[in-house]
Amino acid sequence: MTILTRLCKLAVIVLLSSVSACTNVSNQPVLPPPPVTEKQSFTLYPVESSEQIFTLSDAITQQLDAAFPSNKRNLNNTRKLLNFLLKNGDASLSYQAGATLTANQAYSDLNANCLSLSILAYSMAEYLGLYGQFQTVHIPEYWAISNGYNLLTGHINLVVTQQRNSSTSNSVTYLYNTENSLVIDFDPNSRGERFKTTPISKQRITAMFYNNKGATAMLNGQHDLAYSYFLAATKADENYSAAWGNLAVLLRLHSQYANAELAYNYAIALNPDNNTALGNLALLYQLTERTELANEILTKLDLKRQSNPYYHVALGNDAYLIKNYQDAIKHFNKAKLIDKHIHDSYFGLARTYYQLGDFKQAYRQLRLADKHADFDHDKQRYKNKLQALNDMTARVIND
């Protein structure tokens, strides 16, 4: 069991925050940043500059110039370009920290996450003379499995409008509507729901980029590189709670318990709803034999998350990993009771029943997972598993 799985018998303990674990963040730091990066022994590696993250290559801008002459650069004429990205995002988007790419990289390989594709859309819109505003989408806490780890993910989107008139008074409030704006959102679930959104800055997006890259490096055991990215994230936006929380995880891995505690508490001060940092602080309390404080946090988190189906899916995945299959079934069924449209719970049931030798139930749950999946890559994955299960059961019958 590794540090990135949600460990032991406890509720959410160690998770990495990816993309936009930044809901309800304060725009001003509550306290000065803690001095946890002073006198560190990590080797610093160069990271992408903000310019490298957002700038389009000459090859891309030449294609844009050819497709959109200067006299035809308005929102209506560029909808087809942005809708192209939107449609491709549905086919290729995966919530994986490892799919964090610069604008140029995302253009070459659309198999990127919502952060990277939104960066690409923003850079294209800006080049075409449009105005882009990044937004955090306040979705429920969502956990996804990547390389065997439970990762907490978030979501952002982009609102594109005509450039604002610079001569207009700063007191004017601009309202987005379907006629003068276009929302670029690469998650069909988010597009189908009316989740609350909050505008976020380009600096916050840059910090998210570094944070995701740091999470990937930490997953791969590249701790010097991870530190380099987390440090860059805190410098790009010192108010970004998730970056401080992930930096704390890295410090804890290196037994810097005092520094880790400072970083966790700063992450929580910036965003009291950073449940990931709270859960990780509870683990730190356990490691430092402060069990009462740990249990107090974990009890509050558990009560807070009971109504979230993804929480129960995550608990089911934990139970599955330690081969506690009956508890896994209970958690996946609880997730279904809260929201019957989530494919993750059906897939969890399918693989659990498979381990129990109940191939009939496994096949039934896989079909339901396929039915409720939104992304093409998930549907294809389930179809492949259904075919494999069919082939296996056919061989058993014939034998």
C-alpha positions as CSV (number, residue, x, y, z in Angstrom):
1,M,0.0,0.0,0.0
2,T,1.6,3.3,-1.0
3,I,1.3,6.8,0.2
4,L,-1.0,7.9,-2.6
5,T,-3.7,5.4,-2.0
6,R,-6.2,6.1,0.7
7,L,-4.6,4.0,3.3
8,C,-5.5,1.5,6.1
9,K,-9.0,1.4,7.5
10,L,-9.5,5.1,7.6
11,A,-11.5,7.4,5.5
12,V,-9.7,9.6,2.9
13,I,-6.2,10.0,4.2
14,V,-3.7,10.6,1.4
15,L,-4.7,12.0,-1.9
16,L,-3.1,14.3,-4.5
17,S,-5.0,17.4,-5.5
18,S,-5.2,17.7,-9.3
19,V,-6.5,20.4,-11.7
20,S,-8.8,22.5,-9.6
21,A,-9.1,21.5,-6.0
22,C,-9.5,25.2,-5.3
23,T,-13.1,25.8,-4.6
24,N,-13.9,28.7,-2.3
25,V,-10.4,29.9,-2.1
26,S,-9.6,33.2,-0.7
27,N,-8.1,35.9,-3.0
28,Q,-5.8,37.1,-0.2
29,P,-3.5,35.0,2.0
30,V,-4.8,34.6,5.6
31,L,-1.2,34.6,6.8
32,P,2.3,35.0,5.2
33,P,3.4,31.8,3.5
34,P,5.3,29.5,5.9
35,P,9.1,29.3,5.5
36,V,9.0,25.6,4.6
37,T,11.0,26.1,1.4
38,E,14.0,27.6,3.1
39,K,17.2,25.6,3.3
40,Q,15.8,22.6,1.4
41,S,18.1,19.9,0.1
42,F,16.0,19.2,-3.0
43,T,17.7,19.6,-6.4
44,L,15.9,22.2,-8.4
45,Y,15.1,21.5,-12.0
46,P,13.9,24.0,-14.6
47,V,10.2,24.1,-15.3
48,E,8.2,25.5,-18.1
49,S,7.8,29.3,-18.0
50,S,4.3,30.9,-18.3
51,E,5.2,31.9,-21.8
52,Q,6.0,28.3,-22.7
53,I,2.7,27.1,-21.3
54,F,0.5,29.5,-23.2
55,T,2.4,30.6,-26.3
56,L,1.3,29.1,-29.7
57,S,4.0,28.0,-32.2
58,D,4.4,29.7,-35.5
59,A,3.0,26.6,-37.2
60,I,-0.3,26.9,-35.2
61,T,-0.6,30.7,-35.7
62,Q,0.0,30.3,-39.5
63,Q,-2.9,27.8,-39.6
64,L,-5.1,30.2,-37.6
65,D,-4.2,33.1,-40.0
66,A,-5.1,31.0,-43.0
67,A,-8.4,29.8,-41.5
68,F,-9.4,33.2,-40.0
69,P,-8.4,36.3,-41.9
70,S,-8.1,39.4,-39.8
71,N,-11.5,40.8,-41.0
72,K,-13.3,37.6,-39.9
73,R,-12.1,37.3,-36.3
74,N,-15.3,37.5,-34.3
75,L,-17.0,35.1,-31.9
76,N,-19.4,33.7,-34.5
77,N,-16.7,32.8,-37.0
78,T,-14.5,31.2,-34.4
79,R,-17.2,29.1,-32.8
80,K,-16.4,26.3,-35.3
81,L,-12.8,26.2,-34.2
82,L,-13.6,26.2,-30.5
83,N,-16.4,23.6,-31.0
84,F,-13.8,21.4,-32.8
85,L,-11.8,21.4,-29.5
86,L,-14.9,20.7,-27.6
87,K,-15.9,17.7,-29.6
88,N,-12.3,16.3,-29.6
89,G,-12.2,16.8,-25.8
90,D,-15.2,14.5,-25.4
91,A,-13.4,11.7,-27.3
92,S,-10.0,12.0,-25.7
93,L,-10.2,13.8,-22.4
94,S,-9.1,11.7,-19.4
95,Y,-8.8,12.9,-15.8
96,Q,-5.1,12.0,-15.5
97,A,-2.5,14.2,-13.9
98,G,-0.1,12.8,-16.5
99,A,-2.0,14.5,-19.3
100,T,-1.1,18.0,-18.4
101,L,0.3,19.6,-21.5
102,T,1.3,23.1,-22.8
103,A,-0.9,24.7,-25.4
104,N,1.5,23.6,-28.2
105,Q,1.6,20.0,-26.9
106,A,-2.1,19.9,-26.5
107,Y,-2.6,21.0,-30.1
108,S,-0.4,18.2,-31.3
109,D,-2.0,15.6,-29.0
110,L,-5.5,16.3,-27.9
111,N,-5.3,13.4,-25.4
112,A,-5.1,15.9,-22.6
113,N,-7.0,16.9,-19.5
114,C,-9.4,19.8,-19.2
115,L,-6.7,22.1,-17.9
116,S,-4.5,21.6,-20.9
117,L,-7.3,21.8,-23.5
118,S,-8.6,25.0,-21.8
119,I,-5.2,26.5,-22.0
120,L,-5.1,25.7,-25.7
121,A,-8.5,27.2,-26.2
122,Y,-7.6,30.3,-24.3
123,S,-4.4,30.8,-26.3
124,M,-6.2,30.4,-29.6
125,A,-9.0,32.7,-28.6
126,E,-6.5,35.3,-27.5
127,Y,-4.6,35.1,-30.7
128,L,-7.8,35.6,-32.6
129,G,-8.6,38.8,-30.7
130,L,-11.1,37.3,-28.3
131,Y,-11.3,37.5,-24.6
132,G,-11.0,34.4,-22.4
133,Q,-11.9,34.0,-18.8
134,F,-11.0,30.8,-16.9
135,Q,-13.5,29.5,-14.4
136,T,-13.4,27.0,-11.6
137,V,-16.4,24.7,-11.8
138,H,-17.6,23.7,-8.4
139,I,-18.3,20.0,-9.0
140,P,-18.6,17.6,-6.1
141,E,-15.3,16.0,-4.9
142,Y,-14.4,13.4,-7.5
143,W,-11.9,10.7,-7.2
144,A,-10.4,8.9,-10.2
145,I,-8.0,6.0,-10.3
146,S,-4.7,6.6,-12.2
147,N,-1.9,4.0,-12.2
148,G,-3.5,2.3,-9.2
149,Y,-3.8,5.4,-7.1
150,N,-6.9,7.3,-6.0
151,L,-6.5,10.9,-7.2
152,L,-8.8,13.8,-6.3
153,T,-9.6,15.8,-9.3
154,G,-11.3,19.1,-10.1
155,H,-12.6,20.9,-13.1
156,I,-12.3,24.2,-14.9
157,N,-13.8,25.7,-18.1
158,L,-13.4,28.8,-20.2
159,V,-15.8,31.6,-21.2
160,V,-14.9,33.2,-24.5
161,T,-16.3,36.7,-25.4
162,Q,-15.6,39.5,-27.8
163,Q,-12.7,41.7,-26.7
164,R,-14.0,44.4,-24.3
165,N,-13.8,48.0,-25.4
166,S,-10.8,49.5,-23.6
167,S,-12.5,52.9,-23.6
168,T,-15.4,51.6,-21.6
169,S,-15.6,52.6,-18.0
170,N,-14.2,50.1,-15.5
171,S,-17.5,50.3,-13.6
172,V,-19.3,48.4,-16.3
173,T,-20.2,44.8,-15.4
174,Y,-20.1,42.4,-18.3
175,L,-22.7,39.7,-18.4
176,Y,-22.1,36.4,-20.3
177,N,-25.0,35.1,-22.4
178,T,-25.5,32.7,-25.2
179,E,-25.4,35.5,-27.8
180,N,-22.1,37.2,-26.9
181,S,-20.2,34.4,-25.2
182,L,-19.2,30.8,-25.7
183,V,-18.5,28.4,-22.8
184,I,-15.8,25.9,-23.6
185,D,-16.2,22.9,-21.3
186,F,-14.6,19.6,-22.0
187,D,-16.6,17.6,-19.5
188,P,-20.1,16.6,-20.7
189,N,-21.3,16.0,-17.2
190,S,-20.3,19.6,-16.3
191,R,-22.0,20.9,-19.5
192,G,-25.2,19.1,-18.6
193,E,-25.4,20.5,-15.1
194,R,-25.6,24.0,-13.8
195,F,-22.7,24.0,-11.4
196,K,-21.6,27.2,-9.7
197,T,-18.5,28.8,-11.3
198,T,-15.9,31.2,-10.0
199,P,-13.6,33.3,-12.3
200,I,-9.9,32.5,-11.8
201,S,-6.8,34.2,-13.0
202,K,-4.2,33.2,-15.5
203,Q,-1.7,33.0,-12.6
204,R,-4.0,30.5,-10.9
205,I,-4.1,28.4,-14.1
206,T,-0.3,28.5,-14.3
207,A,-0.1,27.3,-10.7
208,M,-2.5,24.5,-11.5
209,F,-0.3,23.5,-14.4
210,Y,2.7,23.3,-12.1
211,N,0.7,21.5,-9.4
212,N,-0.4,18.8,-11.8
213,K,3.1,18.3,-13.2
214,G,4.4,18.0,-9.6
215,A,1.8,15.5,-8.7
216,T,2.8,13.4,-11.7
217,A,6.5,13.6,-10.7
218,M,5.7,12.6,-7.2
219,L,3.6,9.6,-8.4
220,N,6.7,8.5,-10.4
221,G,9.1,8.9,-7.5
222,Q,10.8,11.9,-9.0
223,H,10.8,13.9,-5.8
224,D,13.3,16.6,-6.8
225,L,11.3,17.4,-9.9
226,A,8.1,17.3,-7.9
227,Y,9.5,19.8,-5.5
228,S,10.6,22.0,-8.4
229,Y,7.0,22.1,-9.7
230,F,5.3,22.6,-6.4
231,L,7.7,25.4,-5.6
232,A,6.9,27.0,-8.9
233,A,3.2,26.6,-8.2
234,T,3.4,28.5,-4.9
235,K,5.4,31.2,-6.5
236,A,3.0,31.6,-9.5
237,D,0.1,31.9,-7.0
238,E,0.9,31.8,-3.3
239,N,-2.8,31.7,-2.5
240,Y,-3.3,28.3,-4.3
241,S,-4.3,26.0,-1.5
242,A,-3.8,22.7,-3.4
243,A,-0.2,23.4,-4.2
244,W,0.6,23.9,-0.6
245,G,-1.2,20.7,0.3
246,N,0.7,18.7,-2.2
247,L,4.0,20.3,-1.2
248,A,3.1,19.2,2.4
249,V,2.7,15.6,1.2
250,L,6.1,15.6,-0.4
251,L,7.7,17.1,2.8
252,R,6.0,14.4,4.9
253,L,7.5,11.7,2.6
254,H,10.9,13.1,3.5
255,S,10.0,13.0,7.3
256,Q,9.9,16.8,7.5
257,Y,6.9,16.6,9.8
258,A,7.1,20.1,11.2
259,N,7.3,21.7,7.8
260,A,4.6,19.4,6.4
261,E,2.3,20.5,9.2
262,L,3.0,24.2,8.5
263,A,2.2,23.7,4.8
264,Y,-1.0,21.7,5.6
265,N,-2.3,24.4,7.9
266,Y,-1.5,27.1,5.4
267,A,-3.4,25.2,2.7
268,I,-6.4,24.9,5.1
269,A,-6.1,28.6,6.1
270,L,-6.3,29.6,2.4
271,N,-9.2,27.2,1.7
272,P,-11.1,25.8,4.7
273,D,-12.8,23.4,2.3
274,N,-9.6,21.8,1.2
275,N,-10.7,18.4,2.5
276,T,-7.6,16.7,1.0
277,A,-5.3,18.8,3.1
278,L,-7.5,18.1,6.1
279,G,-7.3,14.4,5.6
280,N,-3.6,14.4,5.0
281,L,-3.2,16.5,8.2
282,A,-5.1,13.8,10.0
283,L,-2.6,11.2,8.8
284,L,0.3,13.4,10.0
285,Y,-1.3,13.6,13.4
286,Q,-1.5,9.8,13.4
287,L,2.2,9.5,12.5
288,T,3.1,11.9,15.3
289,E,0.9,10.0,17.8
290,R,-1.8,12.6,18.1
291,T,-4.6,10.2,17.5
292,E,-7.4,12.2,19.1
293,L,-6.8,15.2,16.8
294,A,-6.6,12.8,13.8
295,N,-9.9,11.1,14.7
296,E,-11.7,14.4,15.2
297,I,-10.8,15.5,11.6
298,L,-11.6,12.1,10.0
299,T,-15.0,12.0,11.8
300,K,-16.0,15.4,10.4
301,L,-14.8,14.6,6.9
302,D,-16.7,11.3,6.9
303,L,-20.0,13.1,7.9
304,K,-19.4,15.8,5.4
305,R,-18.8,13.4,2.5
306,Q,-21.7,10.9,3.2
307,S,-23.9,12.5,0.6
308,N,-21.2,12.4,-2.1
309,P,-21.5,9.2,-4.3
310,Y,-17.9,9.5,-5.4
311,Y,-16.8,9.3,-1.8
312,H,-18.4,5.9,-1.5
313,V,-16.9,4.8,-4.9
314,A,-13.5,5.7,-3.5
315,L,-14.2,3.8,-0.3
316,G,-15.3,0.8,-2.4
317,N,-12.1,1.0,-4.4
318,D,-10.1,1.0,-1.1
319,A,-12.0,-2.1,0.1
320,Y,-11.4,-3.8,-3.2
321,L,-7.7,-3.2,-3.1
322,I,-7.4,-5.0,0.3
323,K,-9.7,-7.8,-1.0
324,N,-12.5,-6.9,1.3
325,Y,-15.1,-7.6,-1.4
326,Q,-18.3,-7.5,0.7
327,D,-17.5,-4.1,2.0
328,A,-16.6,-3.0,-1.5
329,I,-20.1,-4.1,-2.7
330,K,-21.8,-2.2,0.1
331,H,-19.9,1.1,-0.8
332,F,-20.6,0.8,-4.5
333,N,-24.3,0.1,-3.8
334,K,-24.4,3.1,-1.5
335,A,-23.0,5.2,-4.3
336,K,-25.7,3.9,-6.7
337,L,-28.5,4.8,-4.1
338,I,-27.2,8.4,-4.1
339,D,-26.8,8.7,-7.9
340,K,-27.7,5.8,-10.2
341,H,-26.2,7.5,-13.2
342,I,-22.5,7.2,-12.2
343,H,-20.7,4.5,-14.2
344,D,-17.9,4.2,-11.7
345,S,-20.1,2.4,-9.1
346,Y,-21.2,-0.2,-11.7
347,F,-17.7,-0.8,-12.8
348,G,-16.6,-1.2,-9.2
349,L,-19.4,-3.8,-8.7
350,A,-18.4,-5.6,-11.9
351,R,-14.8,-6.1,-11.0
352,T,-15.7,-7.1,-7.4
353,Y,-18.2,-9.7,-8.6
354,Y,-15.6,-10.9,-11.0
355,Q,-13.2,-11.5,-8.2
356,L,-16.0,-13.4,-6.3
357,G,-16.5,-15.7,-9.4
358,D,-20.0,-14.3,-10.0
359,F,-19.5,-13.7,-13.8
360,K,-23.2,-13.2,-14.5
361,Q,-23.4,-10.3,-12.1
362,A,-20.0,-9.0,-13.4
363,Y,-21.4,-9.0,-16.9
364,R,-24.6,-7.3,-15.9
365,Q,-22.8,-4.5,-14.0
366,L,-20.3,-4.0,-16.9
367,R,-23.2,-3.4,-19.3
368,L,-24.7,-0.8,-16.9
369,A,-21.3,0.9,-16.6
370,D,-21.1,1.1,-20.4
371,K,-24.7,2.4,-20.5
372,H,-23.9,5.3,-18.1
373,A,-20.4,6.2,-19.3
374,D,-20.1,9.6,-20.9
375,F,-16.7,9.5,-22.5
376,D,-15.9,7.4,-25.6
377,H,-12.7,6.1,-24.1
378,D,-14.7,4.7,-21.1
379,K,-17.3,3.1,-23.3
380,Q,-14.6,1.4,-25.4
381,R,-12.9,0.2,-22.2
382,Y,-16.1,-1.4,-21.0
383,K,-16.9,-2.9,-24.3
384,N,-13.5,-4.5,-24.4
385,K,-14.0,-5.9,-20.9
386,L,-17.4,-7.2,-21.9
387,Q,-15.9,-9.0,-24.9
388,A,-13.1,-10.4,-22.8
389,L,-15.7,-11.7,-20.2
390,N,-17.8,-13.2,-23.0
391,D,-14.8,-15.0,-24.4
392,M,-13.7,-16.3,-21.0
393,T,-17.1,-17.6,-20.1
394,A,-17.5,-19.2,-23.5
395,R,-14.3,-21.1,-23.0
396,V,-15.4,-22.2,-19.5
397,I,-18.7,-23.6,-20.9
398,N,-17.0,-25.4,-23.8
399,D,-14.4,-27.0,-21.5
